[in-house]
Amino acid sequence: RPVMMNAFELISTSQGLNLGSLFEK
Amino acid sequence: MGCTCAKQLKRPRGYEDPVALASQTYFSVSEVEALYELFKKLSSSMVDDGFINKEEFQLALFRNSKKQNLFADRIFELFDAKHDGVIGFGEFVKSLSVFHPNSPQADKEEFAFQLYDLWQTGYIEREEVKEMVLALLNESDMSLSDDIIEAIVDKTFIEADSNGDGKIDREEWKAFVARNPSSMKIMTVPYLKDITTTFPSFIFRSEVEDAD
């Protein structure tokens, strides 16, 4: 049975929060 | 000392002393110099003025300077510690330091709390969480019914709002992330640990030897 994620787990998938992309050329 | 003054005169506008920045962050002097290579690239992508403006920041994150994003806006606001609408080199290094793998968990938790406290009331409120979920869905071109969104927000508050007052305070936040470490994954950028291999060009230009 699928488990619902909490909001912060969902939010943390935003590209806007992925600072790693600053380092990707 | 004459030598130091000469070096300061040679520094480009906005380039703060890497030794001073290294002493205030989790980066070595060489790493600060390597970050300057990245900063130069980002701050000159649209206007070469020695500062990262909002559009340059969006361009770096999304390859698109016009892409509006609630979370990128909040990160930009937090990086812009002086609140002057742009990110200077010192602000860039000090903020990125929070994302260093060696940075203390408490600093990461505080940064994330401020990030999610959209209206800066000192609490993460239910309306803020719902707004962020809606922003995420909008960003991902996903749609969920309002019932499901409410269920996600309800579940979050059942897990995080221990005293049941409808808002998450700092203590509740700390306890929540301790139980949900995956929520804090975004607060660590593994690249920051080997920044000197990601941006090796500084090696040929380094003026200062690392003390450590």
gemmi code that builds the backbone of each chain (N, CA, C; Angstrom):
import gemmi

chains = {
    "A": [
        ("ARG", (0.845, -1.188, 0.000), (0.000, 0.000, 0.000), (0.890, 1.251, 0.000)),
        ("PRO", (0.660, 2.181, -0.946), (1.540, 3.345, -0.996), (1.406, 4.228, 0.243)),
        ("VAL", (2.516, 4.793, 0.658), (2.504, 5.666, 1.833), (2.566, 7.107, 1.339)),
        ("MET", (1.677, 7.931, 1.841), (1.653, 9.334, 1.421), (2.861, 10.079, 2.003)),
        ("MET", (3.519, 10.854, 1.144), (4.660, 11.643, 1.639), (4.136, 12.836, 2.428)),
        ("ASN", (4.945, 13.328, 3.361), (4.541, 14.577, 4.004), (4.947, 15.742, 3.095)),
        ("ALA", (4.401, 16.921, 3.380), (4.591, 18.069, 2.491), (6.068, 18.417, 2.312)),
        ("PHE", (6.849, 18.292, 3.373), (8.245, 18.723, 3.254), (9.067, 17.763, 2.402)),
        ("GLU", (8.693, 16.487, 2.432), (9.371, 15.536, 1.532), (9.039, 15.874, 0.082)),
        ("LEU", (7.782, 16.225, -0.153), (7.375, 16.614, -1.515), (8.083, 17.894, -1.948)),
        ("ILE", (8.040, 18.901, -1.065), (8.615, 20.212, -1.388), (10.105, 20.094, -1.690)),
        ("SER", (10.758, 19.182, -0.972), (12.213, 19.060, -1.142), (12.594, 18.508, -2.527)),
        ("THR", (11.602, 18.115, -3.319), (11.917, 17.662, -4.679), (11.899, 18.824, -5.683)),
        ("SER", (11.627, 20.044, -5.199), (11.562, 21.178, -6.131), (12.925, 21.467, -6.746)),
        ("GLN", (12.919, 21.726, -8.054), (14.168, 22.115, -8.726), (14.694, 23.437, -8.153)),
        ("GLY", (13.776, 24.281, -7.685), (14.174, 25.561, -7.102), (14.990, 25.420, -5.830)),
        ("LEU", (14.959, 24.233, -5.234), (15.735, 23.994, -4.006), (16.997, 23.179, -4.289)),
        ("ASN", (17.181, 22.823, -5.554), (18.323, 21.964, -5.887), (19.553, 22.805, -6.243)),
        ("LEU", (20.276, 23.238, -5.211), (21.430, 24.103, -5.456), (22.558, 23.375, -6.168)),
        ("GLY", (22.498, 22.051, -6.168), (23.497, 21.271, -6.909), (23.527, 21.667, -8.379)),
        ("SER", (22.375, 22.148, -8.891), (22.349, 22.497, -10.318), (23.202, 23.728, -10.624)),
        ("LEU", (23.576, 24.512, -9.607), (24.494, 25.638, -9.849), (25.858, 25.133, -10.303)),
        ("PHE", (26.165, 23.893, -9.951), (27.495, 23.342, -10.221), (27.532, 22.494, -11.476)),
        ("GLU", (26.372, 22.300, -12.075), (26.321, 21.468, -13.272), (26.482, 22.352, -14.490)),
        ("LYS", (27.446, 21.977, -15.309), (27.771, 22.868, -16.445), (26.816, 22.661, -17.592)),
    ],
    "B": [
        ("MET", (50.222, 46.413, 5.493), (51.400, 45.947, 4.752), (51.235, 46.240, 3.257)),
        ("GLY", (52.313, 46.665, 2.653), (52.267, 47.019, 1.240), (51.799, 45.879, 0.366)),
        ("CYS", (52.253, 44.690, 0.683), (51.930, 43.515, -0.123), (50.417, 43.259, -0.138)),
        ("THR", (49.802, 43.332, 1.061), (48.363, 43.072, 1.165), (47.584, 44.117, 0.370)),
        ("CYS", (48.020, 45.413, 0.502), (47.308, 46.481, -0.205), (47.377, 46.238, -1.705)),
        ("ALA", (48.548, 45.839, -2.179), (48.716, 45.604, -3.615), (47.752, 44.514, -4.077)),
        ("LYS", (47.618, 43.490, -3.254), (46.714, 42.390, -3.626), (45.269, 42.866, -3.629)),
        ("GLN", (44.923, 43.711, -2.611), (43.542, 44.199, -2.547), (43.231, 45.059, -3.769)),
        ("LEU", (44.223, 45.852, -4.195), (43.986, 46.711, -5.353), (43.733, 45.883, -6.606)),
        ("LYS", (44.381, 44.717, -6.662), (44.231, 43.868, -7.843), (42.887, 43.137, -7.861)),
        ("ARG", (42.260, 43.056, -6.674), (41.020, 42.277, -6.605), (39.897, 42.945, -7.396)),
        ("PRO", (39.153, 42.140, -8.122), (38.012, 42.717, -8.839), (36.966, 43.224, -7.850)),
        ("ARG", (36.107, 44.116, -8.326), (35.039, 44.667, -7.499), (34.186, 43.541, -6.896)),
        ("GLY", (33.907, 43.655, -5.619), (33.048, 42.674, -4.964), (33.764, 41.413, -4.503)),
        ("TYR", (35.075, 41.312, -4.789), (35.804, 40.096, -4.409), (36.335, 40.270, -2.999)),
        ("GLU", (35.621, 39.670, -2.041), (36.047, 39.805, -0.648), (37.234, 38.897, -0.365)),
        ("ASP", (37.989, 39.259, 0.643), (39.212, 38.542, 0.994), (38.926, 37.056, 1.242)),
        ("PRO", (39.529, 36.164, 0.423), (39.250, 34.728, 0.598), (39.710, 34.178, 1.947)),
        ("VAL", (40.752, 34.783, 2.521), (41.216, 34.299, 3.834), (40.148, 34.593, 4.895)),
        ("ALA", (39.602, 35.798, 4.830), (38.545, 36.172, 5.789), (37.310, 35.300, 5.580)),
        ("LEU", (36.943, 35.078, 4.336), (35.750, 34.250, 4.069), (35.967, 32.807, 4.517)),
        ("ALA", (37.181, 32.301, 4.303), (37.480, 30.919, 4.730), (37.354, 30.802, 6.249)),
        ("SER", (37.759, 31.866, 6.961), (37.727, 31.797, 8.431), (36.286, 31.830, 8.961)),
        ("GLN", (35.365, 32.315, 8.137), (33.961, 32.420, 8.596), (33.082, 31.295, 8.064)),
        ("THR", (33.671, 30.383, 7.301), (32.852, 29.355, 6.631), (33.510, 27.974, 6.766)),
        ("TYR", (32.873, 26.978, 6.146), (33.445, 25.626, 6.168), (34.316, 25.373, 4.939)),
        ("PHE", (34.696, 26.439, 4.227), (35.555, 26.292, 3.057), (36.994, 26.669, 3.399)),
        ("SER", (37.935, 26.018, 2.714), (39.329, 26.431, 2.815), (39.541, 27.635, 1.893)),
        ("VAL", (40.704, 28.260, 1.994), (41.009, 29.402, 1.129), (40.956, 28.974, -0.340)),
        ("SER", (41.526, 27.826, -0.652), (41.504, 27.342, -2.049), (40.076, 27.128, -2.532)),
        ("GLU", (39.244, 26.626, -1.637), (37.851, 26.384, -2.029), (37.102, 27.700, -2.264)),
        ("VAL", (37.394, 28.703, -1.419), (36.775, 30.021, -1.633), (37.204, 30.561, -3.000)),
        ("GLU", (38.483, 30.373, -3.322), (38.969, 30.844, -4.626), (38.294, 30.079, -5.767)),
        ("ALA", (38.079, 28.800, -5.558), (37.389, 28.009, -6.585), (35.940, 28.472, -6.726)),
        ("LEU", (35.315, 28.804, -5.583), (33.931, 29.298, -5.652), (33.854, 30.620, -6.393)),
        ("TYR", (34.960, 31.373, -6.349), (34.959, 32.639, -7.086), (34.844, 32.399, -8.594)),
        ("GLU", (35.431, 31.293, -9.048), (35.306, 30.952, -10.479), (33.840, 30.732, -10.839)),
        ("LEU", (33.132, 30.018, -9.969), (31.708, 29.792, -10.201), (30.935, 31.105, -10.104)),
        ("PHE", (31.278, 31.896, -9.074), (30.582, 33.173, -8.870), (30.752, 34.090, -10.090)),
        ("LYS", (31.983, 34.130, -10.620), (32.246, 34.985, -11.797), (31.352, 34.578, -12.960)),
        ("LYS", (31.260, 33.239, -13.134), (30.457, 32.717, -14.243), (28.977, 33.112, -14.056)),
        ("LEU", (28.469, 32.904, -12.846), (27.048, 33.174, -12.608), (26.750, 34.673, -12.647)),
        ("SER", (27.672, 35.479, -12.083), (27.384, 36.914, -11.946), (27.597, 37.681, -13.247)),
        ("SER", (28.150, 37.010, -14.254), (28.352, 37.709, -15.532), (27.476, 37.109, -16.630)),
        ("SER", (26.566, 36.207, -16.248), (25.811, 35.512, -17.297), (24.840, 36.443, -18.020)),
        ("MET", (24.401, 37.505, -17.340), (23.512, 38.470, -18.013), (24.091, 39.877, -17.951)),
        ("VAL", (24.469, 40.329, -16.736), (25.094, 41.647, -16.570), (26.404, 41.425, -15.821)),
        ("ASP", (27.507, 41.844, -16.412), (28.813, 41.585, -15.783), (29.140, 42.695, -14.779)),
        ("ASP", (28.457, 42.634, -13.617), (28.614, 43.713, -12.635), (29.158, 43.232, -11.300)),
        ("GLY", (29.577, 41.970, -11.223), (30.145, 41.464, -9.975), (29.104, 41.032, -8.947)),
        ("PHE", (27.846, 40.970, -9.351), (26.788, 40.518, -8.450), (25.865, 39.560, -9.188)),
        ("ILE", (25.261, 38.651, -8.436), (24.269, 37.751, -9.037), (22.890, 38.376, -8.819)),
        ("ASN", (22.213, 38.707, -9.906), (20.853, 39.221, -9.738), (19.859, 38.057, -9.833)),
        ("LYS", (18.597, 38.367, -9.593), (17.570, 37.311, -9.525), (17.507, 36.507, -10.826)),
        ("GLU", (17.568, 37.194, -11.954), (17.450, 36.488, -13.241), (18.651, 35.583, -13.490)),
        ("GLU", (19.842, 36.054, -13.091), (21.037, 35.211, -13.251), (20.944, 33.966, -12.369)),
        ("PHE", (20.367, 34.144, -11.183), (20.199, 33.020, -10.267), (19.207, 32.008, -10.855)),
        ("GLN", (18.114, 32.514, -11.386), (17.120, 31.631, -12.016), (17.709, 30.925, -13.231)),
        ("LEU", (18.508, 31.661, -13.994), (19.144, 31.074, -15.180), (20.057, 29.903, -14.770)),
        ("ALA", (20.798, 30.090, -13.673), (21.715, 29.044, -13.214), (20.949, 27.817, -12.709)),
        ("LEU", (19.811, 28.052, -12.072), (19.054, 26.921, -11.516), (18.225, 26.192, -12.566)),
        ("PHE", (17.672, 26.970, -13.500), (16.690, 26.381, -14.424), (17.084, 26.443, -15.888)),
        ("ARG", (18.259, 27.058, -16.204), (18.632, 27.315, -17.607), (17.614, 28.234, -18.258)),
        ("ASN", (16.919, 29.028, -17.450), (15.861, 29.893, -17.960), (15.741, 31.075, -16.983)),
        ("SER", (16.021, 32.274, -17.457), (16.052, 33.432, -16.551), (14.665, 33.922, -16.169)),
        ("LYS", (13.645, 33.466, -16.879), (12.292, 33.983, -16.640), (11.447, 33.042, -15.787)),
        ("LYS", (12.022, 31.890, -15.452), (11.221, 30.891, -14.743), (10.960, 31.347, -13.304)),
        ("GLN", (9.719, 31.622, -13.001), (9.344, 32.027, -11.650), (9.218, 30.781, -10.787)),
        ("ASN", (9.755, 30.852, -9.601), (9.689, 29.690, -8.720), (9.753, 30.173, -7.275)),
        ("LEU", (8.736, 29.823, -6.528), (8.640, 30.267, -5.133), (9.894, 29.918, -4.328)),
        ("PHE", (10.396, 28.698, -4.530), (11.520, 28.229, -3.703), (12.827, 28.908, -4.102)),
        ("ALA", (13.013, 29.099, -5.413), (14.208, 29.820, -5.873), (14.165, 31.254, -5.347)),
        ("ASP", (12.966, 31.853, -5.310), (12.834, 33.212, -4.779), (13.226, 33.260, -3.304)),
        ("ARG", (12.770, 32.262, -2.545), (13.091, 32.242, -1.103), (14.589, 32.029, -0.888)),
        ("ILE", (15.189, 31.130, -1.670), (16.633, 30.895, -1.528), (17.375, 32.197, -1.865)),
        ("PHE", (16.954, 32.850, -2.934), (17.602, 34.108, -3.329), (17.502, 35.128, -2.192)),
        ("GLU", (16.308, 35.259, -1.608), (16.118, 36.230, -0.519), (17.016, 35.915, 0.677)),
        ("LEU", (17.194, 34.629, 0.955), (18.028, 34.261, 2.106), (19.520, 34.463, 1.801)),
        ("PHE", (19.921, 34.202, 0.564), (21.316, 34.455, 0.180), (21.618, 35.962, 0.213)),
        ("ASP", (20.614, 36.756, -0.156), (20.778, 38.213, -0.209), (20.651, 38.779, 1.208)),
        ("ALA", (21.658, 38.492, 2.031), (21.585, 38.844, 3.454), (21.466, 40.356, 3.664)),
        ("LYS", (22.046, 41.141, 2.745), (21.993, 42.608, 2.895), (20.684, 43.185, 2.353)),
        ("HIS", (19.865, 42.358, 1.761), (18.566, 42.791, 1.213), (18.700, 43.952, 0.235)),
        ("ASP", (19.686, 43.847, -0.641), (19.826, 44.913, -1.635), (19.474, 44.430, -3.044)),
        ("GLY", (18.854, 43.251, -3.115), (18.354, 42.786, -4.415), (19.356, 42.023, -5.253)),
        ("VAL", (20.599, 41.895, -4.764), (21.617, 41.120, -5.481), (22.438, 40.301, -4.487)),
        ("ILE", (23.112, 39.276, -4.998), (23.972, 38.443, -4.144), (25.426, 38.783, -4.462)),
        ("GLY", (26.135, 39.273, -3.448), (27.565, 39.550, -3.592), (28.373, 38.289, -3.309)),
        ("PHE", (29.681, 38.356, -3.590), (30.509, 37.157, -3.420), (30.519, 36.663, -1.968)),
        ("GLY", (30.650, 37.589, -1.017), (30.668, 37.195, 0.401), (29.363, 36.520, 0.813)),
        ("GLU", (28.261, 37.092, 0.368), (26.946, 36.500, 0.691), (26.832, 35.106, 0.077)),
        ("PHE", (27.342, 34.977, -1.139), (27.291, 33.697, -1.864), (28.061, 32.613, -1.097)),
        ("VAL", (29.272, 32.946, -0.686), (30.121, 31.960, -0.006), (29.548, 31.606, 1.372)),
        ("LYS", (29.122, 32.629, 2.111), (28.612, 32.372, 3.467), (27.322, 31.541, 3.423)),
        ("SER", (26.444, 31.837, 2.464), (25.202, 31.064, 2.366), (25.480, 29.641, 1.893)),
        ("LEU", (26.350, 29.510, 0.899), (26.655, 28.153, 0.411), (27.296, 27.301, 1.492)),
        ("SER", (27.998, 27.963, 2.406), (28.678, 27.218, 3.473), (27.684, 26.392, 4.307)),
        ("VAL", (26.462, 26.906, 4.438), (25.433, 26.162, 5.189), (25.156, 24.818, 4.508)),
        ("PHE", (25.324, 24.782, 3.173), (25.035, 23.570, 2.396), (26.234, 22.617, 2.313)),
        ("HIS", (27.337, 23.013, 2.941), (28.539, 22.162, 2.939), (28.257, 20.886, 3.750)),
        ("PRO", (28.746, 19.742, 3.263), (28.510, 18.504, 4.037), (28.992, 18.577, 5.488)),
        ("ASN", (30.004, 19.413, 5.761), (30.517, 19.501, 7.137), (29.797, 20.538, 7.999)),
        ("SER", (28.906, 21.279, 7.410), (28.205, 22.320, 8.159), (27.286, 21.677, 9.207)),
        ("PRO", (27.174, 22.282, 10.401), (26.372, 21.650, 11.461), (24.894, 21.520, 11.088)),
        ("GLN", (24.326, 20.438, 11.535), (22.904, 20.165, 11.287), (22.028, 21.332, 11.773)),
        ("ALA", (22.399, 21.932, 12.899), (21.583, 23.022, 13.464), (21.501, 24.202, 12.494)),
        ("ASP", (22.603, 24.503, 11.791), (22.598, 25.617, 10.831), (21.700, 25.287, 9.640)),
        ("LYS", (21.761, 24.033, 9.221), (20.932, 23.596, 8.090), (19.444, 23.661, 8.472)),
        ("GLU", (19.142, 23.211, 9.690), (17.752, 23.237, 10.152), (17.227, 24.670, 10.223)),
        ("GLU", (18.052, 25.580, 10.719), (17.627, 26.977, 10.846), (17.408, 27.606, 9.460)),
        ("PHE", (18.306, 27.316, 8.530), (18.159, 27.856, 7.175), (16.859, 27.337, 6.556)),
        ("ALA", (16.622, 26.032, 6.697), (15.408, 25.436, 6.110), (14.169, 26.016, 6.772)),
        ("PHE", (14.230, 26.246, 8.075), (13.076, 26.829, 8.784), (12.753, 28.211, 8.202)),
        ("GLN", (13.792, 29.025, 8.033), (13.580, 30.371, 7.476), (13.072, 30.310, 6.039)),
        ("LEU", (13.577, 29.329, 5.308), (13.153, 29.132, 3.921), (11.642, 28.870, 3.845)),
        ("TYR", (11.170, 27.993, 4.715), (9.768, 27.589, 4.673), (8.842, 28.543, 5.437)),
        ("ASP", (9.417, 29.388, 6.284), (8.625, 30.399, 6.986), (8.452, 31.581, 6.015)),
        ("LEU", (7.617, 31.351, 4.993), (7.514, 32.281, 3.861), (7.247, 33.716, 4.297)),
        ("TRP", (6.369, 33.874, 5.275), (5.951, 35.232, 5.665), (6.751, 35.729, 6.872)),
        ("GLN", (7.769, 34.981, 7.244), (8.702, 35.365, 8.313), (7.995, 35.792, 9.600)),
        ("THR", (7.137, 34.884, 10.056), (6.398, 35.146, 11.297), (7.041, 34.428, 12.485)),
        ("GLY", (8.061, 33.613, 12.207), (8.663, 32.823, 13.281), (8.027, 31.447, 13.420)),
        ("TYR", (7.044, 31.169, 12.576), (6.383, 29.861, 12.563), (6.158, 29.436, 11.111)),
        ("ILE", (6.151, 28.122, 10.887), (5.717, 27.621, 9.583), (4.234, 27.309, 9.743)),
        ("GLU", (3.430, 28.079, 9.063), (1.983, 27.945, 9.245), (1.362, 27.060, 8.172)),
        ("ARG", (0.160, 26.598, 8.479), (-0.560, 25.698, 7.593), (-0.737, 26.289, 6.190)),
        ("GLU", (-1.083, 27.571, 6.141), (-1.301, 28.229, 4.846), (-0.008, 28.275, 4.047)),
        ("GLU", (1.107, 28.452, 4.748), (2.404, 28.477, 4.049), (2.711, 27.107, 3.450)),
        ("VAL", (2.437, 26.066, 4.226), (2.719, 24.707, 3.739), (1.846, 24.397, 2.525)),
        ("LYS", (0.579, 24.809, 2.610), (-0.313, 24.557, 1.476), (0.164, 25.334, 0.246)),
        ("GLU", (0.574, 26.576, 0.454), (1.069, 27.383, -0.675), (2.292, 26.734, -1.320)),
        ("MET", (3.165, 26.175, -0.485), (4.370, 25.533, -1.029), (4.021, 24.253, -1.792)),
        ("VAL", (3.066, 23.491, -1.275), (2.647, 22.269, -1.995), (2.042, 22.658, -3.345)),
        ("LEU", (1.203, 23.700, -3.352), (0.602, 24.157, -4.617), (1.688, 24.634, -5.586)),
        ("ALA", (2.689, 25.340, -5.063), (3.782, 25.830, -5.915), (4.556, 24.655, -6.521)),
        ("LEU", (4.770, 23.634, -5.710), (5.492, 22.455, -6.214), (4.691, 21.766, -7.322)),
        ("LEU", (3.384, 21.618, -7.080), (2.537, 20.953, -8.085), (2.533, 21.755, -9.384)),
        ("ASN", (2.459, 23.068, -9.250), (2.463, 23.951, -10.410), (3.775, 23.802, -11.190)),
        ("GLU", (4.873, 23.744, -10.441), (6.204, 23.597, -11.050), (6.316, 22.268, -11.804)),
        ("SER", (5.703, 21.229, -11.246), (5.855, 19.896, -11.850), (4.752, 19.572, -12.848)),
        ("ASP", (3.875, 20.563, -13.118), (2.735, 20.323, -14.016), (1.895, 19.143, -13.555)),
        ("MET", (1.807, 18.984, -12.234), (0.969, 17.908, -11.691), (-0.282, 18.554, -11.128)),
        ("SER", (-1.347, 17.807, -11.141), (-2.501, 18.361, -10.430), (-3.052, 17.289, -9.500)),
        ("LEU", (-3.394, 17.734, -8.309), (-4.005, 16.838, -7.323), (-5.268, 17.521, -6.845)),
        ("SER", (-6.244, 16.732, -6.447), (-7.480, 17.341, -5.957), (-7.194, 18.051, -4.633)),
        ("ASP", (-8.048, 19.033, -4.320), (-7.864, 19.780, -3.074), (-7.935, 18.841, -1.866)),
        ("ASP", (-8.754, 17.773, -1.958), (-8.860, 16.816, -0.847), (-7.516, 16.148, -0.574)),
        ("ILE", (-6.837, 15.786, -1.655), (-5.537, 15.107, -1.475), (-4.500, 16.092, -0.925)),
        ("ILE", (-4.525, 17.315, -1.445), (-3.584, 18.330, -0.939), (-3.839, 18.572, 0.553)),
        ("GLU", (-5.102, 18.689, 0.919), (-5.441, 18.882, 2.340), (-4.972, 17.693, 3.174)),
        ("ALA", (-5.095, 16.487, 2.604), (-4.669, 15.284, 3.338), (-3.150, 15.300, 3.549)),
        ("ILE", (-2.413, 15.781, 2.536), (-0.943, 15.861, 2.664), (-0.572, 16.878, 3.751)),
        ("VAL", (-1.264, 18.021, 3.735), (-0.976, 19.060, 4.738), (-1.378, 18.562, 6.138)),
        ("ASP", (-2.529, 17.897, 6.217), (-2.975, 17.337, 7.509), (-1.938, 16.366, 8.064)),
        ("LYS", (-1.496, 15.459, 7.200), (-0.510, 14.455, 7.620), (0.757, 15.150, 8.128)),
        ("THR", (1.170, 16.195, 7.423), (2.383, 16.924, 7.799), (2.237, 17.548, 9.182)),
        ("PHE", (1.048, 18.137, 9.437), (0.856, 18.776, 10.741), (0.674, 17.755, 11.862)),
        ("ILE", (0.097, 16.605, 11.523), (0.001, 15.551, 12.547), (1.419, 15.124, 12.957)),
        ("GLU", (2.312, 15.060, 11.953), (3.686, 14.624, 12.244), (4.539, 15.729, 12.878)),
        ("ALA", (4.275, 17.000, 12.494), (5.212, 18.056, 12.905), (4.698, 18.962, 14.018)),
        ("ASP", (3.402, 19.201, 14.045), (2.850, 20.172, 14.997), (2.480, 19.465, 16.295)),
        ("SER", (3.497, 19.195, 17.115), (3.284, 18.351, 18.305), (2.295, 18.963, 19.284)),
        ("ASN", (2.296, 20.288, 19.433), (1.371, 20.872, 20.418), (0.009, 21.226, 19.816)),
        ("GLY", (-0.178, 20.945, 18.529), (-1.488, 21.075, 17.898), (-2.034, 22.488, 17.803)),
        ("ASP", (-1.153, 23.493, 17.762), (-1.672, 24.873, 17.677), (-1.771, 25.381, 16.234)),
        ("GLY", (-1.576, 24.477, 15.268), (-1.775, 24.855, 13.864), (-0.581, 25.503, 13.210)),
        ("LYS", (0.537, 25.575, 13.904), (1.748, 26.125, 13.309), (2.965, 25.388, 13.865)),
        ("ILE", (4.044, 25.412, 13.073), (5.243, 24.658, 13.463), (6.272, 25.659, 13.985)),
        ("ASP", (6.669, 25.499, 15.235), (7.708, 26.398, 15.762), (9.076, 25.742, 15.608)),
        ("ARG", (10.109, 26.466, 15.990), (11.473, 25.968, 15.754), (11.755, 24.641, 16.468)),
        ("GLU", (11.260, 24.509, 17.691), (11.501, 23.271, 18.444), (10.813, 22.092, 17.764)),
        ("GLU", (9.561, 22.323, 17.337), (8.821, 21.262, 16.645), (9.517, 20.905, 15.327)),
        ("TRP", (10.050, 21.931, 14.661), (10.748, 21.713, 13.389), (11.978, 20.818, 13.594)),
        ("LYS", (12.743, 21.134, 14.632), (13.957, 20.338, 14.916), (13.594, 18.881, 15.184)),
        ("ALA", (12.542, 18.694, 15.975), (12.129, 17.326, 16.305), (11.618, 16.611, 15.052)),
        ("PHE", (10.899, 17.359, 14.210), (10.340, 16.777, 12.986), (11.454, 16.329, 12.026)),
        ("VAL", (12.431, 17.192, 11.796), (13.477, 16.809, 10.831), (14.374, 15.695, 11.385)),
        ("ALA", (14.463, 15.624, 12.714), (15.232, 14.515, 13.298), (14.551, 13.179, 12.971)),
        ("ARG", (13.212, 13.206, 12.929), (12.465, 11.986, 12.592), (12.344, 11.784, 11.078)),
        ("ASN", (12.540, 12.857, 10.315), (12.373, 12.791, 8.852), (13.611, 13.341, 8.144)),
        ("PRO", (14.734, 12.675, 8.269), (15.972, 13.232, 7.696), (15.898, 13.457, 6.186)),
        ("SER", (15.013, 12.729, 5.485), (14.932, 12.909, 4.034), (14.452, 14.323, 3.676)),
        ("SER", (13.713, 14.967, 4.585), (13.254, 16.336, 4.332), (14.419, 17.320, 4.292)),
        ("MET", (15.554, 16.935, 4.854), (16.699, 17.843, 4.936), (17.778, 17.555, 3.891)),
        ("LYS", (17.503, 16.614, 3.013), (18.522, 16.241, 2.013), (18.961, 17.424, 1.143)),
        ("ILE", (17.990, 18.284, 0.827), (18.296, 19.451, -0.012), (19.282, 20.406, 0.644)),
        ("MET", (19.464, 20.296, 1.959), (20.329, 21.244, 2.661), (21.804, 20.868, 2.585)),
        ("THR", (22.118, 19.773, 1.895), (23.521, 19.399, 1.705), (23.799, 19.234, 0.223)),
        ("VAL", (24.819, 19.950, -0.256), (25.222, 19.855, -1.659), (26.580, 19.136, -1.708)),
        ("PRO", (26.573, 17.860, -2.116), (27.827, 17.094, -2.071), (28.961, 17.720, -2.894)),
        ("TYR", (28.629, 18.434, -3.984), (29.661, 19.087, -4.810), (30.573, 19.999, -3.988)),
        ("LEU", (30.021, 20.556, -2.908), (30.799, 21.529, -2.135), (31.990, 20.886, -1.442)),
        ("LYS", (31.963, 19.567, -1.370), (33.084, 18.888, -0.716), (34.279, 18.749, -1.667)),
        ("ASP", (34.024, 18.701, -2.957), (35.188, 18.691, -3.863), (35.100, 19.777, -4.915)),
        ("ILE", (34.889, 20.946, -4.391), (34.770, 22.131, -5.228), (36.050, 22.405, -6.028)),
        ("THR", (37.181, 22.056, -5.454), (38.431, 22.374, -6.162), (38.645, 21.455, -7.363)),
        ("THR", (38.005, 20.300, -7.382), (38.116, 19.470, -8.589), (37.017, 19.830, -9.594)),
        ("THR", (35.899, 20.394, -9.088), (34.843, 20.835, -10.001), (35.276, 22.092, -10.751)),
        ("PHE", (35.996, 22.979, -10.052), (36.466, 24.229, -10.653), (37.973, 24.348, -10.485)),
        ("PRO", (38.734, 23.545, -11.198), (40.177, 23.500, -10.963), (40.940, 24.704, -11.506)),
        ("SER", (40.297, 25.575, -12.291), (41.049, 26.638, -12.951), (41.723, 27.593, -11.972)),
        ("PHE", (41.186, 27.674, -10.739), (41.775, 28.595, -9.759), (43.215, 28.217, -9.433)),
        ("ILE", (43.545, 26.937, -9.577), (44.855, 26.443, -9.148), (45.972, 27.248, -9.803)),
        ("PHE", (45.749, 27.663, -11.018), (46.787, 28.394, -11.739), (46.841, 29.862, -11.346)),
        ("ARG", (45.857, 30.278, -10.561), (45.775, 31.694, -10.213), (45.887, 31.949, -8.716)),
        ("SER", (45.888, 30.874, -7.918), (45.844, 31.058, -6.469), (46.997, 31.921, -5.975)),
        ("GLU", (46.664, 32.923, -5.147), (47.685, 33.818, -4.594), (48.015, 33.449, -3.158)),
        ("VAL", (47.122, 32.710, -2.536), (47.267, 32.458, -1.102), (47.384, 30.961, -0.867)),
        ("GLU", (48.295, 30.593, 0.007), (48.411, 29.172, 0.331), (47.507, 28.862, 1.514)),
        ("ASP", (46.892, 27.691, 1.470), (46.027, 27.309, 2.582), (46.834, 27.077, 3.845)),
        ("ALA", (46.279, 27.566, 4.947), (46.945, 27.350, 6.229), (46.773, 25.895, 6.666)),
        ("ASP", (45.628, 25.294, 6.273), (45.372, 23.921, 6.733), (45.865, 22.920, 5.708)),
    ],
}
model = gemmi.Model(1)
for chain_id, residues in chains.items():
    chain = gemmi.Chain(chain_id)
    for i, (resn, *xyz) in enumerate(residues, 1):
        res = gemmi.Residue()
        res.name, res.seqid = resn, gemmi.SeqId(i, " ")
        for name, pos in zip(("N", "CA", "C"), xyz):
            atom = gemmi.Atom()
            atom.name, atom.element = name, gemmi.Element(name[0])
            atom.pos, atom.b_iso = gemmi.Position(*pos), 0.0
            res.add_atom(atom)
        chain.add_residue(res)
    model.add_chain(chain)
structure = gemmi.Structure()
structure.add_model(model)
structure.setup_entities()
